[in-house]
Amino acid sequence: MSETDPHIHVERKVMQAGAAYRNLIASTFGAVADAPTVVTTGCGLQVPYAMTSTRPESVTCLACREHAHREHLRFAEQVERISQWPGAPVTGDEAANAAQWARDMAKRFSG
């Protein structure tokens, strides 16, 4: 971990980062651990959790932006694939909305 790194990063597990994910887990299971103090980022560094963001406009590390872009596109493809399975847990419309959200986020990370 570098004390002099001025960049804002994304967590390596982009789709599991942030308060929204922790809230989902908490509402599903009734409890969730506190946010970590140090996380591994999309660029491979370990940085304080406070130096990460899920908002594309806040991320200043280019390698992390590229990582988040790829991860959101991968998520969109997975959601669309899963929605085509027999007995899928999401409808076609839900999958299309989730995939569009992920692609929009990917575009924000690439810009």
N, CA, C and O atoms as CSV, one atom per row, in Angstrom:
chain,resi,resn,atom,element,x,y,z
A,1,MET,N,N,0.851,-1.177,0.000
A,1,MET,CA,C,0.000,0.000,0.000
A,1,MET,C,C,0.891,1.232,0.000
A,1,MET,O,O,1.822,1.335,0.799
A,2,SER,N,N,0.609,2.142,-0.878
A,2,SER,CA,C,1.409,3.349,-0.988
A,2,SER,C,C,0.688,4.519,-0.344
A,2,SER,O,O,-0.457,4.819,-0.679
A,3,GLU,N,N,1.363,5.168,0.576
A,3,GLU,CA,C,0.781,6.330,1.249
A,3,GLU,C,C,0.753,7.549,0.330
A,3,GLU,O,O,0.042,8.515,0.606
A,4,THR,N,N,1.529,7.510,-0.768
A,4,THR,CA,C,1.631,8.682,-1.637
A,4,THR,C,C,0.768,8.572,-2.890
A,4,THR,O,O,0.760,9.498,-3.701
A,5,ASP,N,N,0.049,7.479,-3.073
A,5,ASP,CA,C,-0.793,7.301,-4.260
A,5,ASP,C,C,-1.989,8.246,-4.174
A,5,ASP,O,O,-2.833,8.090,-3.293
A,6,PRO,N,N,-2.072,9.224,-5.077
A,6,PRO,CA,C,-3.169,10.191,-5.005
A,6,PRO,C,C,-4.440,9.729,-5.715
A,6,PRO,O,O,-5.450,10.431,-5.672
A,7,HIS,N,N,-4.414,8.576,-6.361
A,7,HIS,CA,C,-5.536,8.159,-7.199
A,7,HIS,C,C,-6.687,7.542,-6.415
A,7,HIS,O,O,-6.507,6.978,-5.336
A,8,ILE,N,N,-7.873,7.670,-6.998
A,8,ILE,CA,C,-9.060,6.978,-6.503
A,8,ILE,C,C,-9.216,5.744,-7.383
A,8,ILE,O,O,-9.153,5.836,-8.609
A,9,HIS,N,N,-9.419,4.596,-6.758
A,9,HIS,CA,C,-9.447,3.305,-7.440
A,9,HIS,C,C,-10.834,2.679,-7.364
A,9,HIS,O,O,-11.750,3.240,-6.763
A,10,VAL,N,N,-10.976,1.503,-7.983
A,10,VAL,CA,C,-12.161,0.660,-7.801
A,10,VAL,C,C,-11.698,-0.645,-7.171
A,10,VAL,O,O,-10.561,-1.074,-7.367
A,11,GLU,N,N,-12.592,-1.271,-6.413
A,11,GLU,CA,C,-12.270,-2.572,-5.849
A,11,GLU,C,C,-12.175,-3.600,-6.963
A,11,GLU,O,O,-12.852,-3.483,-7.985
A,12,ARG,N,N,-11.336,-4.606,-6.767
A,12,ARG,CA,C,-11.167,-5.651,-7.778
A,12,ARG,C,C,-12.511,-6.317,-8.082
A,12,ARG,O,O,-12.825,-6.564,-9.247
A,13,LYS,N,N,-13.299,-6.607,-7.059
A,13,LYS,CA,C,-14.617,-7.217,-7.244
A,13,LYS,C,C,-15.642,-6.099,-7.423
A,13,LYS,O,O,-16.444,-5.822,-6.531
A,14,VAL,N,N,-15.599,-5.475,-8.573
A,14,VAL,CA,C,-16.389,-4.275,-8.869
A,14,VAL,C,C,-17.881,-4.483,-8.602
A,14,VAL,O,O,-18.537,-3.622,-8.015
A,15,MET,N,N,-18.404,-5.613,-9.029
A,15,MET,CA,C,-19.840,-5.833,-8.904
A,15,MET,C,C,-20.270,-6.149,-7.472
A,15,MET,O,O,-21.465,-6.203,-7.184
A,16,GLN,N,N,-19.308,-6.357,-6.575
A,16,GLN,CA,C,-19.618,-6.633,-5.178
A,16,GLN,C,C,-19.162,-5.487,-4.285
A,16,GLN,O,O,-19.063,-5.655,-3.069
A,17,ALA,N,N,-18.889,-4.348,-4.859
A,17,ALA,CA,C,-18.370,-3.214,-4.105
A,17,ALA,C,C,-19.480,-2.244,-3.737
A,17,ALA,O,O,-20.509,-2.161,-4.408
A,18,GLY,N,N,-19.254,-1.531,-2.681
A,18,GLY,CA,C,-20.121,-0.419,-2.329
A,18,GLY,C,C,-21.268,-0.759,-1.403
A,18,GLY,O,O,-21.526,-1.918,-1.077
A,19,ALA,N,N,-21.939,0.290,-0.996
A,19,ALA,CA,C,-23.017,0.185,-0.021
A,19,ALA,C,C,-24.224,-0.574,-0.567
A,19,ALA,O,O,-24.877,-1.299,0.184
A,20,ALA,N,N,-24.532,-0.428,-1.839
A,20,ALA,CA,C,-25.709,-1.102,-2.400
A,20,ALA,C,C,-25.581,-2.615,-2.272
A,20,ALA,O,O,-26.548,-3.293,-1.923
A,21,TYR,N,N,-24.411,-3.140,-2.546
A,21,TYR,CA,C,-24.186,-4.585,-2.420
A,21,TYR,C,C,-24.267,-5.012,-0.957
A,21,TYR,O,O,-24.902,-6.018,-0.643
A,22,ARG,N,N,-23.629,-4.255,-0.059
A,22,ARG,CA,C,-23.694,-4.593,1.365
A,22,ARG,C,C,-25.129,-4.543,1.860
A,22,ARG,O,O,-25.528,-5.385,2.665
A,23,ASN,N,N,-25.917,-3.573,1.397
A,23,ASN,CA,C,-27.322,-3.487,1.793
A,23,ASN,C,C,-28.125,-4.680,1.288
A,23,ASN,O,O,-28.992,-5.189,1.997
A,24,LEU,N,N,-27.839,-5.130,0.059
A,24,LEU,CA,C,-28.505,-6.310,-0.485
A,24,LEU,C,C,-28.206,-7.537,0.371
A,24,LEU,O,O,-29.116,-8.290,0.719
A,25,ILE,N,N,-26.949,-7.738,0.708
A,25,ILE,CA,C,-26.566,-8.869,1.547
A,25,ILE,C,C,-27.212,-8.756,2.924
A,25,ILE,O,O,-27.706,-9.747,3.461
A,26,ALA,N,N,-27.210,-7.565,3.492
A,26,ALA,CA,C,-27.803,-7.363,4.812
A,26,ALA,C,C,-29.303,-7.653,4.800
A,26,ALA,O,O,-29.822,-8.274,5.728
A,27,SER,N,N,-29.998,-7.209,3.758
A,27,SER,CA,C,-31.440,-7.448,3.702
A,27,SER,C,C,-31.760,-8.910,3.428
A,27,SER,O,O,-32.821,-9.395,3.819
A,28,THR,N,N,-30.858,-9.614,2.763
A,28,THR,CA,C,-31.070,-11.026,2.469
A,28,THR,C,C,-30.769,-11.906,3.678
A,28,THR,O,O,-31.543,-12.805,4.005
A,29,PHE,N,N,-29.643,-11.645,4.338
A,29,PHE,CA,C,-29.182,-12.523,5.416
A,29,PHE,C,C,-29.326,-11.929,6.810
A,29,PHE,O,O,-29.125,-12.633,7.800
A,30,GLY,N,N,-29.667,-10.661,6.909
A,30,GLY,CA,C,-29.889,-10.047,8.201
A,30,GLY,C,C,-28.658,-9.450,8.853
A,30,GLY,O,O,-28.779,-8.774,9.875
A,31,ALA,N,N,-27.488,-9.675,8.302
A,31,ALA,CA,C,-26.266,-9.110,8.866
A,31,ALA,C,C,-25.192,-9.081,7.793
A,31,ALA,O,O,-25.204,-9.876,6.853
A,32,VAL,N,N,-24.280,-8.165,7.951
A,32,VAL,CA,C,-23.166,-8.070,7.010
A,32,VAL,C,C,-21.976,-7.476,7.742
A,32,VAL,O,O,-22.135,-6.670,8.659
A,33,ALA,N,N,-20.803,-7.874,7.336
A,33,ALA,CA,C,-19.590,-7.356,7.961
A,33,ALA,C,C,-19.387,-5.887,7.612
A,33,ALA,O,O,-19.916,-5.388,6.619
A,34,ASP,N,N,-18.624,-5.221,8.432
A,34,ASP,CA,C,-18.261,-3.831,8.149
A,34,ASP,C,C,-17.413,-3.772,6.884
A,34,ASP,O,O,-16.827,-4.770,6.466
A,35,ALA,N,N,-17.359,-2.614,6.295
A,35,ALA,CA,C,-16.502,-2.410,5.130
A,35,ALA,C,C,-15.051,-2.634,5.545
A,35,ALA,O,O,-14.658,-2.272,6.654
A,36,PRO,N,N,-14.257,-3.228,4.661
A,36,PRO,CA,C,-12.856,-3.462,5.010
A,36,PRO,C,C,-12.078,-2.147,5.086
A,36,PRO,O,O,-12.497,-1.137,4.523
A,37,THR,N,N,-10.952,-2.169,5.781
A,37,THR,CA,C,-10.128,-0.960,5.859
A,37,THR,C,C,-9.184,-0.857,4.673
A,37,THR,O,O,-8.851,0.248,4.243
A,38,VAL,N,N,-8.741,-2.009,4.129
A,38,VAL,CA,C,-7.846,-2.051,2.975
A,38,VAL,C,C,-8.430,-3.031,1.967
A,38,VAL,O,O,-8.901,-4.104,2.343
A,39,VAL,N,N,-8.401,-2.666,0.682
A,39,VAL,CA,C,-8.940,-3.531,-0.373
A,39,VAL,C,C,-7.938,-3.664,-1.510
A,39,VAL,O,O,-7.071,-2.811,-1.700
A,40,THR,N,N,-8.074,-4.748,-2.258
A,40,THR,CA,C,-7.299,-4.914,-3.482
A,40,THR,C,C,-8.096,-4.271,-4.607
A,40,THR,O,O,-9.310,-4.450,-4.704
A,41,THR,N,N,-7.413,-3.536,-5.441
A,41,THR,CA,C,-8.066,-2.761,-6.486
A,41,THR,C,C,-8.008,-3.459,-7.842
A,41,THR,O,O,-7.339,-4.478,-8.009
A,42,GLY,N,N,-8.712,-2.895,-8.784
A,42,GLY,CA,C,-8.699,-3.407,-10.146
A,42,GLY,C,C,-7.333,-3.352,-10.796
A,42,GLY,O,O,-7.059,-4.124,-11.714
A,43,CYS,N,N,-6.475,-2.460,-10.344
A,43,CYS,CA,C,-5.119,-2.357,-10.891
A,43,CYS,C,C,-4.129,-3.208,-10.110
A,43,CYS,O,O,-2.946,-3.250,-10.446
A,44,GLY,N,N,-4.604,-3.887,-9.068
A,44,GLY,CA,C,-3.753,-4.791,-8.313
A,44,GLY,C,C,-3.130,-4.224,-7.051
A,44,GLY,O,O,-2.495,-4.967,-6.301
A,45,LEU,N,N,-3.286,-2.943,-6.792
A,45,LEU,CA,C,-2.739,-2.349,-5.568
A,45,LEU,C,C,-3.642,-2.658,-4.382
A,45,LEU,O,O,-4.821,-2.972,-4.547
A,46,GLN,N,N,-3.079,-2.564,-3.203
A,46,GLN,CA,C,-3.871,-2.590,-1.985
A,46,GLN,C,C,-3.894,-1.162,-1.460
A,46,GLN,O,O,-2.853,-0.557,-1.206
A,47,VAL,N,N,-5.099,-0.642,-1.305
A,47,VAL,CA,C,-5.251,0.749,-0.874
A,47,VAL,C,C,-6.300,0.820,0.221
A,47,VAL,O,O,-7.096,-0.106,0.378
A,48,PRO,N,N,-6.311,1.925,0.991
A,48,PRO,CA,C,-7.383,2.101,1.968
A,48,PRO,C,C,-8.742,2.125,1.257
A,48,PRO,O,O,-8.879,2.691,0.172
A,49,TYR,N,N,-9.725,1.509,1.880
A,49,TYR,CA,C,-11.078,1.481,1.319
A,49,TYR,C,C,-11.556,2.899,0.983
A,49,TYR,O,O,-12.270,3.102,0.001
A,50,ALA,N,N,-11.163,3.863,1.795
A,50,ALA,CA,C,-11.576,5.255,1.580
A,50,ALA,C,C,-11.040,5.828,0.273
A,50,ALA,O,O,-11.525,6.861,-0.188
A,51,MET,N,N,-10.042,5.171,-0.335
A,51,MET,CA,C,-9.478,5.652,-1.600
A,51,MET,C,C,-10.084,4.919,-2.792
A,51,MET,O,O,-9.477,4.860,-3.861
A,52,THR,N,N,-11.291,4.356,-2.609
A,52,THR,CA,C,-11.998,3.686,-3.703
A,52,THR,C,C,-13.353,4.332,-3.887
A,52,THR,O,O,-13.863,5.023,-3.005
A,53,SER,N,N,-13.925,4.091,-5.057
A,53,SER,CA,C,-15.249,4.614,-5.351
A,53,SER,C,C,-15.947,3.689,-6.334
A,53,SER,O,O,-15.298,3.017,-7.135
A,54,THR,N,N,-17.258,3.659,-6.272
A,54,THR,CA,C,-18.061,2.944,-7.262
A,54,THR,C,C,-18.576,3.903,-8.331
A,54,THR,O,O,-19.155,3.472,-9.328
A,55,ARG,N,N,-18.368,5.193,-8.128
A,55,ARG,CA,C,-18.814,6.212,-9.080
A,55,ARG,C,C,-17.731,6.422,-10.141
A,55,ARG,O,O,-16.613,6.811,-9.805
A,56,PRO,N,N,-18.044,6.172,-11.407
A,56,PRO,CA,C,-17.036,6.321,-12.466
A,56,PRO,C,C,-16.391,7.702,-12.491
A,56,PRO,O,O,-15.195,7.819,-12.754
A,57,GLU,N,N,-17.155,8.730,-12.226
A,57,GLU,CA,C,-16.629,10.091,-12.289
A,57,GLU,C,C,-15.578,10.369,-11.217
A,57,GLU,O,O,-14.801,11.315,-11.346
A,58,SER,N,N,-15.545,9.563,-10.172
A,58,SER,CA,C,-14.599,9.765,-9.084
A,58,SER,C,C,-13.311,8.978,-9.253
A,58,SER,O,O,-12.304,9.303,-8.624
A,59,VAL,N,N,-13.325,7.951,-10.088
A,59,VAL,CA,C,-12.160,7.067,-10.233
A,59,VAL,C,C,-11.130,7.728,-11.140
A,59,VAL,O,O,-11.421,8.068,-12.287
A,60,THR,N,N,-9.920,7.906,-10.609
A,60,THR,CA,C,-8.860,8.577,-11.360
A,60,THR,C,C,-7.762,7.630,-11.841
A,60,THR,O,O,-6.922,8.029,-12.648
A,61,CYS,N,N,-7.753,6.395,-11.367
A,61,CYS,CA,C,-6.756,5.415,-11.805
A,61,CYS,C,C,-7.217,4.814,-13.139
A,61,CYS,O,O,-8.265,4.172,-13.208
A,62,LEU,N,N,-6.428,5.026,-14.191
A,62,LEU,CA,C,-6.804,4.558,-15.527
A,62,LEU,C,C,-6.946,3.039,-15.579
A,62,LEU,O,O,-7.891,2.527,-16.178
A,63,ALA,N,N,-6.018,2.317,-14.958
A,63,ALA,CA,C,-6.101,0.850,-14.967
A,63,ALA,C,C,-7.359,0.361,-14.255
A,63,ALA,O,O,-7.966,-0.620,-14.685
A,64,CYS,N,N,-7.752,1.017,-13.190
A,64,CYS,CA,C,-8.983,0.649,-12.482
A,64,CYS,C,C,-10.216,0.966,-13.320
A,64,CYS,O,O,-11.178,0.199,-13.322
A,65,ARG,N,N,-10.193,2.087,-14.030
A,65,ARG,CA,C,-11.320,2.435,-14.907
A,65,ARG,C,C,-11.480,1.375,-15.992
A,65,ARG,O,O,-12.596,0.956,-16.296
A,66,GLU,N,N,-10.357,0.942,-16.576
A,66,GLU,CA,C,-10.414,-0.097,-17.611
A,66,GLU,C,C,-10.928,-1.415,-17.033
A,66,GLU,O,O,-11.719,-2.108,-17.673
A,67,HIS,N,N,-10.483,-1.760,-15.826
A,67,HIS,CA,C,-10.942,-2.980,-15.161
A,67,HIS,C,C,-12.457,-2.913,-14.931
A,67,HIS,O,O,-13.173,-3.867,-15.238
A,68,ALA,N,N,-12.937,-1.804,-14.400
A,68,ALA,CA,C,-14.369,-1.653,-14.130
A,68,ALA,C,C,-15.181,-1.708,-15.428
A,68,ALA,O,O,-16.269,-2.283,-15.457
A,69,HIS,N,N,-14.659,-1.116,-16.484
A,69,HIS,CA,C,-15.317,-1.157,-17.788
A,69,HIS,C,C,-15.515,-2.606,-18.231
A,69,HIS,O,O,-16.619,-3.001,-18.605
A,70,ARG,N,N,-14.437,-3.397,-18.187
A,70,ARG,CA,C,-14.518,-4.815,-18.587
A,70,ARG,C,C,-15.458,-5.618,-17.693
A,70,ARG,O,O,-16.226,-6.444,-18.185
A,71,GLU,N,N,-15.403,-5.382,-16.389
A,71,GLU,CA,C,-16.237,-6.140,-15.454
A,71,GLU,C,C,-17.721,-5.847,-15.652
A,71,GLU,O,O,-18.544,-6.757,-15.549
A,72,HIS,N,N,-18.071,-4.614,-15.929
A,72,HIS,CA,C,-19.478,-4.272,-16.173
A,72,HIS,C,C,-19.968,-4.903,-17.475
A,72,HIS,O,O,-21.100,-5.382,-17.542
A,73,LEU,N,N,-19.130,-4.909,-18.506
A,73,LEU,CA,C,-19.519,-5.563,-19.759
A,73,LEU,C,C,-19.675,-7.068,-19.554
A,73,LEU,O,O,-20.601,-7.675,-20.091
A,74,ARG,N,N,-18.780,-7.665,-18.784
A,74,ARG,CA,C,-18.870,-9.097,-18.486
A,74,ARG,C,C,-20.160,-9.410,-17.725
A,74,ARG,O,O,-20.822,-10.409,-18.006
A,75,PHE,N,N,-20.513,-8.561,-16.767
A,75,PHE,CA,C,-21.745,-8.749,-16.006
A,75,PHE,C,C,-22.964,-8.682,-16.921
A,75,PHE,O,O,-23.873,-9.503,-16.804
A,76,ALA,N,N,-22.987,-7.713,-17.828
A,76,ALA,CA,C,-24.114,-7.577,-18.761
A,76,ALA,C,C,-24.296,-8.859,-19.573
A,76,ALA,O,O,-25.419,-9.334,-19.746
A,77,GLU,N,N,-23.199,-9.414,-20.066
A,77,GLU,CA,C,-23.271,-10.651,-20.844
A,77,GLU,C,C,-23.760,-11.815,-19.993
A,77,GLU,O,O,-24.554,-12.630,-20.463
A,78,GLN,N,N,-23.301,-11.904,-18.752
A,78,GLN,CA,C,-23.729,-12.984,-17.867
A,78,GLN,C,C,-25.219,-12.914,-17.570
A,78,GLN,O,O,-25.913,-13.930,-17.593
A,79,VAL,N,N,-25.701,-11.723,-17.294
A,79,VAL,CA,C,-27.131,-11.551,-16.993
A,79,VAL,C,C,-27.975,-11.971,-18.189
A,79,VAL,O,O,-28.981,-12.663,-18.033
A,80,GLU,N,N,-27.572,-11.558,-19.361
A,80,GLU,CA,C,-28.332,-11.933,-20.563
A,80,GLU,C,C,-28.303,-13.449,-20.778
A,80,GLU,O,O,-29.316,-14.044,-21.147
A,81,ARG,N,N,-27.161,-14.063,-20.551
A,81,ARG,CA,C,-27.045,-15.515,-20.712
A,81,ARG,C,C,-27.924,-16.261,-19.701
A,81,ARG,O,O,-28.638,-17.198,-20.059
A,82,ILE,N,N,-27.863,-15.837,-18.445
A,82,ILE,CA,C,-28.640,-16.486,-17.390
A,82,ILE,C,C,-30.130,-16.350,-17.647
A,82,ILE,O,O,-30.892,-17.273,-17.360
A,83,SER,N,N,-30.552,-15.229,-18.178
A,83,SER,CA,C,-31.990,-15.012,-18.403
A,83,SER,C,C,-32.561,-15.966,-19.442
A,83,SER,O,O,-33.778,-16.132,-19.524
A,84,GLN,N,N,-31.702,-16.594,-20.236
A,84,GLN,CA,C,-32.172,-17.520,-21.275
A,84,GLN,C,C,-32.262,-18.963,-20.785
A,84,GLN,O,O,-32.764,-19.829,-21.501
A,85,TRP,N,N,-31.787,-19.223,-19.585
A,85,TRP,CA,C,-31.855,-20.572,-19.036
A,85,TRP,C,C,-33.302,-20.929,-18.705
A,85,TRP,O,O,-34.083,-20.054,-18.333
A,86,PRO,N,N,-33.664,-22.194,-18.835
A,86,PRO,CA,C,-34.991,-22.620,-18.355
A,86,PRO,C,C,-35.077,-22.381,-16.850
A,86,PRO,O,O,-34.154,-22.725,-16.111
A,87,GLY,N,N,-36.163,-21.802,-16.403
A,87,GLY,CA,C,-36.344,-21.517,-14.975
A,87,GLY,C,C,-35.446,-20.421,-14.461
A,87,GLY,O,O,-35.114,-20.395,-13.276
A,88,ALA,N,N,-35.047,-19.516,-15.332
A,88,ALA,CA,C,-34.128,-18.425,-14.962
A,88,ALA,C,C,-34.697,-17.615,-13.793
A,88,ALA,O,O,-35.909,-17.425,-13.698
A,89,PRO,N,N,-33.828,-17.145,-12.914
A,89,PRO,CA,C,-34.282,-16.367,-11.758
A,89,PRO,C,C,-34.709,-14.936,-12.107
A,89,PRO,O,O,-35.247,-14.225,-11.258
A,90,VAL,N,N,-34.471,-14.515,-13.348
A,90,VAL,CA,C,-34.878,-13.181,-13.787
A,90,VAL,C,C,-35.637,-13.297,-15.102
A,90,VAL,O,O,-35.391,-14.201,-15.901
A,91,THR,N,N,-36.550,-12.381,-15.309
A,91,THR,CA,C,-37.298,-12.350,-16.569
A,91,THR,C,C,-36.429,-11.712,-17.651
A,91,THR,O,O,-35.393,-11.114,-17.363
A,92,GLY,N,N,-36.864,-11.849,-18.881
A,92,GLY,CA,C,-36.152,-11.220,-19.988
A,92,GLY,C,C,-36.073,-9.716,-19.836
A,92,GLY,O,O,-35.034,-9.118,-20.118
A,93,ASP,N,N,-37.168,-9.090,-19.391
A,93,ASP,CA,C,-37.182,-7.638,-19.194
A,93,ASP,C,C,-36.244,-7.213,-18.065
A,93,ASP,O,O,-35.528,-6.220,-18.189
A,94,GLU,N,N,-36.250,-7.968,-16.962
A,94,GLU,CA,C,-35.350,-7.651,-15.851
A,94,GLU,C,C,-33.893,-7.773,-16.292
A,94,GLU,O,O,-33.058,-6.932,-15.961
A,95,ALA,N,N,-33.606,-8.825,-17.039
A,95,ALA,CA,C,-32.244,-9.032,-17.529
A,95,ALA,C,C,-31.841,-7.920,-18.486
A,95,ALA,O,O,-30.716,-7.423,-18.422
A,96,ALA,N,N,-32.740,-7.532,-19.363
A,96,ALA,CA,C,-32.438,-6.463,-20.309
A,96,ALA,C,C,-32.150,-5.151,-19.576
A,96,ALA,O,O,-31.235,-4.416,-19.946
A,97,ASN,N,N,-32.936,-4.863,-18.534
A,97,ASN,CA,C,-32.715,-3.640,-17.753
A,97,ASN,C,C,-31.382,-3.690,-17.023
A,97,ASN,O,O,-30.642,-2.706,-17.011
A,98,ALA,N,N,-31.067,-4.839,-16.409
A,98,ALA,CA,C,-29.798,-4.980,-15.687
A,98,ALA,C,C,-28.614,-4.888,-16.654
A,98,ALA,O,O,-27.609,-4.246,-16.348
A,99,ALA,N,N,-28.734,-5.523,-17.808
A,99,ALA,CA,C,-27.662,-5.486,-18.800
A,99,ALA,C,C,-27.463,-4.064,-19.322
A,99,ALA,O,O,-26.329,-3.629,-19.520
A,100,GLN,N,N,-28.539,-3.354,-19.542
A,100,GLN,CA,C,-28.424,-1.971,-20.018
A,100,GLN,C,C,-27.769,-1.086,-18.969
A,100,GLN,O,O,-26.929,-0.247,-19.294
A,101,TRP,N,N,-28.155,-1.275,-17.701
A,101,TRP,CA,C,-27.520,-0.525,-16.608
A,101,TRP,C,C,-26.014,-0.794,-16.599
A,101,TRP,O,O,-25.214,0.137,-16.499
A,102,ALA,N,N,-25.631,-2.072,-16.704
A,102,ALA,CA,C,-24.210,-2.436,-16.667
A,102,ALA,C,C,-23.454,-1.843,-17.859
A,102,ALA,O,O,-22.324,-1.376,-17.712
A,103,ARG,N,N,-24.070,-1.862,-19.015
A,103,ARG,CA,C,-23.413,-1.280,-20.199
A,103,ARG,C,C,-23.287,0.238,-20.076
A,103,ARG,O,O,-22.293,0.825,-20.503
A,104,ASP,N,N,-24.302,0.858,-19.490
A,104,ASP,CA,C,-24.219,2.303,-19.250
A,104,ASP,C,C,-23.081,2.625,-18.284
A,104,ASP,O,O,-22.338,3.585,-18.490
A,105,MET,N,N,-22.947,1.816,-17.223
A,105,MET,CA,C,-21.845,2.012,-16.275
A,105,MET,C,C,-20.503,1.785,-16.965
A,105,MET,O,O,-19.560,2.546,-16.749
A,106,ALA,N,N,-20.413,0.759,-17.783
A,106,ALA,CA,C,-19.170,0.482,-18.511
A,106,ALA,C,C,-18.786,1.676,-19.376
A,106,ALA,O,O,-17.616,2.052,-19.443
A,107,LYS,N,N,-19.768,2.264,-20.030
A,107,LYS,CA,C,-19.515,3.423,-20.879
A,107,LYS,C,C,-19.017,4.607,-20.045
A,107,LYS,O,O,-18.124,5.339,-20.472
A,108,ARG,N,N,-19.593,4.790,-18.864
A,108,ARG,CA,C,-19.151,5.879,-17.978
A,108,ARG,C,C,-17.708,5.666,-17.533
A,108,ARG,O,O,-16.954,6.630,-17.397
A,109,PHE,N,N,-17.317,4.406,-17.303
A,109,PHE,CA,C,-15.936,4.123,-16.909
A,109,PHE,C,C,-14.962,4.314,-18.069
A,109,PHE,O,O,-13.786,4.600,-17.845
A,110,SER,N,N,-15.433,4.160,-19.293
A,110,SER,CA,C,-14.526,4.296,-20.438
A,110,SER,C,C,-14.361,5.745,-20.875
A,110,SER,O,O,-13.438,6.064,-21.624
A,111,GLY,N,N,-15.228,6.606,-20.425
A,111,GLY,CA,C,-15.213,7.994,-20.884
A,111,GLY,C,C,-14.397,8.931,-20.100
A,111,GLY,O,O,-14.335,10.116,-20.425
